[in-house]
């Protein structure tokens, strides 16, 4: 089965067409219905990879395996518990491996799996987008807050 690819713009256009109820355009209605089915199928997967720390943890692990404290040091603001929980989730989902090292004291190293590595390009693009458009988001938030405070 071929998986359709949608851009955000197309999904937005489909949602817009649905919202104005273009009754005569049955092809668009079918496309909207299919897009919604696809989104419902994709959502559980996106929930697993698009949470608060996953993108950053996998970005740290992409270049080389790392120990727990090394990951924690590189991600300012991440608590011990939050990192431990995230690494367990990532291991359960097949995105990282956990290897106990034969050292004294015992060490643990985390590495990205091929499945996790397949997220590298989209995550790099997302991080690049964040760097390019972060200022615009900040300006929009400030404008929104000023307008809200004015009312």
DOVO-68643 format. One record per residue: residue number from 1; residue in one letter; y, x, z of N, C-alpha, C in turn. Coordinates in steps of 0.1 Angstrom, whole numbers, plus 5000, padded with zeros to 4 digits. Layout:
BEGIN
{node NUM,"A",{Y,X,Z},{Y,X,Z},{Y,X,Z}}
...
This chain:
BEGIN
{node 1,"X",{4988,5008,5000},{5000,5000,5000},{5012,5009,5000}}
{node 2,"X",{5021,5007,4991},{5033,5015,4990},{5043,5009,5000}}
{node 3,"X",{5049,5019,5008},{5059,5015,5018},{5073,5015,5011}}
{node 4,"X",{5079,5003,5011},{5093,5003,5005},{5102,5011,5013}}
{node 5,"X",{5112,5017,5007},{5122,5025,5013},{5135,5017,5012}}
{node 6,"X",{5142,5016,5023},{5155,5009,5023},{5165,5018,5029}}
{node 7,"X",{5177,5018,5023},{5188,5025,5029},{5195,5015,5038}}
{node 8,"X",{5203,5020,5047},{5210,5012,5056},{5219,5002,5049}}
{node 9,"X",{5225,5007,5038},{5234,4999,5030},{5227,4987,5024}}
{node 10,"X",{5215,4990,5019},{5207,4979,5013},{5204,4969,5023}}
{node 11,"X",{5199,4973,5035},{5195,4964,5046},{5208,4956,5050}}
{node 12,"X",{5219,4963,5050},{5232,4956,5054},{5235,4945,5043}}
{node 13,"X",{5234,4949,5031},{5237,4939,5020},{5227,4928,5021}}
{node 14,"X",{5214,4930,5023},{5204,4919,5024},{5208,4910,5035}}
{node 15,"X",{5211,4916,5047},{5215,4908,5059},{5227,4900,5055}}
{node 16,"X",{5237,4906,5049},{5249,4898,5045},{5246,4887,5036}}
{node 17,"X",{5237,4890,5026},{5234,4879,5016},{5227,4868,5024}}
{node 18,"X",{5218,4871,5033},{5211,4861,5041},{5221,4853,5049}}
{node 19,"X",{5231,4860,5055},{5240,4853,5064},{5249,4843,5056}}
{node 20,"X",{5251,4845,5043},{5259,4835,5036},{5251,4825,5029}}
{node 21,"X",{5238,4825,5031},{5228,4816,5026},{5229,4813,5011}}
{node 22,"X",{5226,4824,5003},{5226,4822,4989},{5213,4815,4985}}
{node 23,"X",{5214,4802,4984},{5202,4793,4982},{5196,4796,4968}}
{node 24,"X",{5204,4798,4958},{5198,4799,4945},{5191,4813,4942}}
{node 25,"X",{5193,4822,4951},{5188,4836,4949},{5175,4838,4956}}
{node 26,"X",{5164,4832,4951},{5151,4833,4959},{5146,4847,4959}}
{node 27,"X",{5149,4856,4949},{5145,4870,4950},{5151,4877,4962}}
{node 28,"X",{5164,4874,4964},{5170,4880,4976},{5164,4875,4989}}
{node 29,"X",{5161,4862,4989},{5155,4857,5002},{5142,4864,5004}}
{node 30,"X",{5134,4866,4994},{5121,4873,4996},{5123,4888,5000}}
{node 31,"X",{5133,4894,4995},{5137,4908,4998},{5141,4908,5013}}
{node 32,"X",{5149,4898,5017},{5154,4898,5031},{5142,4896,5040}}
{node 33,"X",{5133,4887,5037},{5121,4884,5045},{5112,4897,5046}}
{node 34,"X",{5110,4904,5035},{5102,4916,5035},{5109,4927,5043}}
{node 35,"X",{5122,4928,5042},{5130,4938,5050},{5128,4936,5065}}
{node 36,"X",{5128,4923,5069},{5127,4919,5083},{5112,4922,5088}}
{node 37,"X",{5102,4920,5079},{5089,4923,5083},{5087,4938,5085}}
{node 38,"X",{5093,4946,5075},{5092,4960,5076},{5099,4965,5089}}
{node 39,"X",{5111,4960,5092},{5118,4964,5104},{5109,4961,5117}}
{node 40,"X",{5103,4949,5117},{5094,4946,5128},{5082,4956,5130}}
{node 41,"X",{5077,4960,5118},{5066,4970,5119},{5071,4984,5123}}
{node 42,"X",{5084,4987,5119},{5089,5001,5122},{5094,5002,5136}}
{node 43,"X",{5099,4991,5142},{5105,4991,5155},{5097,4998,5166}}
{node 44,"X",{5084,4995,5167},{5076,5002,5178},{5076,5017,5176}}
{node 45,"X",{5075,5022,5163},{5075,5036,5160},{5089,5042,5164}}
{node 46,"X",{5099,5035,5160},{5113,5040,5162},{5115,5041,5178}}
{node 47,"X",{5110,5031,5185},{5112,5031,5199},{5106,5044,5206}}
{node 48,"X",{5095,5049,5199},{5088,5061,5205},{5096,5074,5202}}
{node 49,"X",{5103,5074,5191},{5109,5087,5187},{5125,5087,5188}}
{node 50,"X",{5130,5075,5190},{5145,5075,5190},{5151,5072,5204}}
{node 51,"X",{5144,5076,5214},{5149,5074,5227},{5159,5085,5231}}
{node 52,"X",{5164,5085,5243},{5175,5094,5247},{5172,5108,5245}}
{node 53,"X",{5161,5113,5249},{5158,5128,5249},{5149,5133,5238}}
{node 54,"X",{5141,5124,5231},{5131,5129,5222},{5137,5138,5211}}
{node 55,"X",{5148,5133,5205},{5153,5141,5193},{5157,5155,5198}}
{node 56,"X",{5163,5156,5210},{5167,5169,5215},{5156,5178,5219}}
{node 57,"X",{5146,5172,5226},{5134,5180,5230},{5127,5185,5218}}
{node 58,"X",{5124,5177,5208},{5117,5182,5196},{5125,5192,5188}}
{node 59,"X",{5139,5191,5188},{5147,5201,5182},{5146,5214,5189}}
{node 60,"X",{5145,5214,5202},{5143,5227,5210},{5129,5233,5206}}
{node 61,"X",{5119,5224,5205},{5105,5229,5202},{5102,5233,5188}}
{node 62,"X",{5111,5229,5178},{5108,5231,5164},{5107,5246,5161}}
{node 63,"X",{5116,5255,5165},{5115,5269,5162},{5103,5276,5168}}
{node 64,"X",{5100,5273,5181},{5090,5280,5188},{5085,5272,5200}}
{node 65,"X",{5073,5275,5204},{5068,5268,5217},{5077,5273,5229}}
{node 66,"X",{5078,5264,5239},{5087,5268,5250},{5080,5263,5263}}
{node 67,"X",{5083,5270,5274},{5079,5265,5287},{5088,5255,5292}}
{node 68,"X",{5084,5247,5302},{5091,5236,5307},{5105,5240,5311}}
{node 69,"X",{5107,5250,5319},{5120,5254,5324},{5129,5259,5313}}
{node 70,"X",{5124,5265,5303},{5132,5269,5292},{5138,5257,5284}}
{node 71,"X",{5129,5247,5283},{5134,5234,5276},{5145,5228,5285}}
{node 72,"X",{5142,5227,5298},{5152,5221,5307},{5165,5229,5307}}
{node 73,"X",{5165,5242,5307},{5177,5250,5306},{5185,5247,5294}}
{node 74,"X",{5178,5245,5283},{5185,5244,5270},{5191,5230,5268}}
{node 75,"X",{5187,5220,5276},{5192,5206,5275},{5199,5202,5288}}
{node 76,"X",{5212,5206,5288},{5220,5203,5300},{5220,5188,5303}}
{node 77,"X",{5218,5185,5316},{5219,5171,5320},{5205,5164,5321}}
{node 78,"X",{5195,5171,5316},{5182,5165,5317},{5175,5168,5330}}
{node 79,"X",{5171,5158,5337},{5165,5161,5350},{5150,5165,5349}}
{node 80,"X",{5145,5171,5359},{5131,5175,5359},{5122,5163,5356}}
{node 81,"X",{5124,5152,5363},{5116,5140,5361},{5117,5135,5347}}
{node 82,"X",{5129,5134,5342},{5131,5128,5329},{5124,5137,5318}}
{node 83,"X",{5125,5150,5320},{5118,5159,5310},{5103,5158,5311}}
{node 84,"X",{5098,5158,5324},{5083,5156,5326},{5078,5143,5319}}
{node 85,"X",{5085,5132,5322},{5081,5119,5316},{5082,5120,5301}}
{node 86,"X",{5093,5125,5295},{5094,5126,5281},{5083,5134,5274}}
{node 87,"X",{5080,5146,5280},{5070,5154,5275},{5056,5148,5275}}
{node 88,"X",{5053,5140,5286},{5041,5132,5286},{5040,5122,5275}}
{node 89,"X",{5051,5115,5273},{5052,5105,5262},{5050,5112,5248}}
{node 90,"X",{5057,5123,5246},{5056,5130,5234},{5041,5135,5231}}
{node 91,"X",{5035,5140,5242},{5021,5145,5241},{5012,5133,5238}}
{node 92,"X",{5014,5122,5244},{5006,5110,5242},{5007,5105,5228}}
{node 93,"X",{5019,5106,5222},{5022,5101,5209},{5018,5111,5198}}
{node 94,"X",{5013,5123,5202},{5008,5133,5192},{5019,5141,5186}}
{node 95,"X",{5031,5142,5193},{5042,5149,5187},{5043,5163,5193}}
{node 96,"X",{5038,5165,5205},{5038,5179,5211},{5024,5181,5217}}
{node 97,"X",{5021,5194,5219},{5009,5198,5226},{5013,5205,5239}}
{node 98,"X",{5004,5204,5249},{5006,5211,5262},{4995,5221,5264}}
{node 99,"X",{4998,5234,5265},{4988,5244,5267},{4990,5251,5281}}
{node 100,"X",{4980,5251,5289},{4980,5258,5302},{4978,5273,5299}}
{node 101,"X",{4987,5281,5303},{4986,5296,5300},{4978,5303,5312}}
{node 102,"X",{4970,5312,5308},{4962,5319,5319},{4971,5330,5326}}
{node 103,"X",{4981,5326,5333},{4990,5335,5339},{4990,5332,5354}}
{node 104,"X",{4995,5342,5362},{4997,5339,5376},{5012,5339,5379}}
{node 105,"X",{5018,5329,5384},{5012,5316,5386},{5009,5309,5372}}
{node 106,"X",{5002,5299,5372},{4998,5292,5360},{5011,5287,5353}}
{node 107,"X",{5011,5289,5340},{5023,5285,5332},{5018,5274,5322}}
{node 108,"X",{5028,5266,5318},{5025,5256,5308},{5035,5258,5296}}
{node 109,"X",{5030,5257,5284},{5038,5259,5272},{5037,5246,5264}}
{node 110,"X",{5048,5242,5258},{5048,5230,5249},{5051,5235,5235}}
{node 111,"X",{5044,5229,5226},{5046,5232,5212},{5047,5219,5203}}
{node 112,"X",{5054,5220,5193},{5055,5208,5184},{5042,5208,5175}}
{node 113,"X",{5037,5196,5173},{5025,5194,5164},{5030,5192,5149}}
{node 114,"X",{5021,5193,5140},{5025,5190,5126},{5032,5176,5124}}
{node 115,"X",{5027,5166,5132},{5033,5153,5131},{5047,5154,5137}}
{node 116,"X",{5049,5160,5148},{5063,5162,5154},{5071,5170,5144}}
{node 117,"X",{5066,5180,5138},{5073,5189,5129},{5078,5181,5117}}
{node 118,"X",{5071,5170,5113},{5075,5162,5102},{5088,5155,5104}}
{node 119,"X",{5092,5155,5117},{5105,5148,5121},{5117,5158,5120}}
{node 120,"X",{5114,5171,5117},{5124,5181,5117},{5136,5178,5108}}
{node 121,"X",{5132,5175,5095},{5143,5173,5085},{5151,5160,5089}}
{node 122,"X",{5145,5149,5092},{5154,5137,5095},{5162,5140,5108}}
{node 123,"X",{5157,5147,5118},{5164,5150,5130},{5176,5159,5127}}
{node 124,"X",{5173,5169,5118},{5184,5178,5115},{5195,5171,5107}}
{node 125,"X",{5191,5161,5099},{5201,5153,5092},{5209,5144,5102}}
{node 126,"X",{5202,5139,5112},{5208,5130,5122},{5218,5139,5130}}
{node 127,"X",{5214,5151,5134},{5223,5159,5142},{5235,5163,5133}}
{node 128,"X",{5233,5166,5121},{5244,5170,5112},{5254,5158,5110}}
{node 129,"X",{5248,5146,5109},{5257,5134,5108},{5265,5133,5121}}
{node 130,"X",{5259,5135,5132},{5266,5134,5145},{5277,5144,5146}}
{node 131,"X",{5275,5156,5141},{5286,5166,5141},{5297,5162,5132}}
{node 132,"X",{5294,5157,5120},{5304,5153,5111},{5312,5141,5115}}
{node 133,"X",{5305,5131,5121},{5311,5118,5123},{5314,5115,5138}}
{node 134,"X",{5311,5125,5147},{5314,5123,5161},{5328,5119,5164}}
{node 135,"X",{5337,5126,5158},{5352,5123,5160},{5355,5109,5156}}
{node 136,"X",{5349,5104,5145},{5352,5091,5140},{5347,5080,5151}}
{node 137,"X",{5335,5083,5156},{5330,5074,5166},{5339,5074,5179}}
{node 138,"X",{5344,5085,5183},{5352,5086,5194},{5365,5078,5192}}
{node 139,"X",{5371,5080,5180},{5384,5073,5176},{5381,5058,5177}}
{node 140,"X",{5370,5053,5171},{5367,5039,5171},{5365,5034,5185}}
{node 141,"X",{5359,5041,5194},{5357,5037,5208},{5371,5036,5215}}
{node 142,"X",{5379,5046,5213},{5393,5045,5219},{5401,5033,5214}}
{node 143,"X",{5400,5031,5200},{5407,5020,5195},{5402,5006,5200}}
{node 144,"X",{5389,5005,5201},{5383,4993,5207},{5387,4991,5221}}
{node 145,"X",{5387,5002,5229},{5390,5001,5243},{5405,4997,5245}}
{node 146,"X",{5414,5003,5237},{5428,5000,5237},{5430,4985,5234}}
{node 147,"X",{5424,4980,5223},{5425,4966,5219},{5420,4957,5230}}
{node 148,"X",{5409,4961,5236},{5403,4952,5247},{5412,4952,5259}}
{node 149,"X",{5418,4964,5262},{5427,4964,5274},{5440,4956,5271}}
{node 150,"X",{5444,4955,5259},{5456,4948,5255},{5455,4933,5257}}
{node 151,"X",{5443,4928,5256},{5441,4914,5257},{5440,4909,5271}}
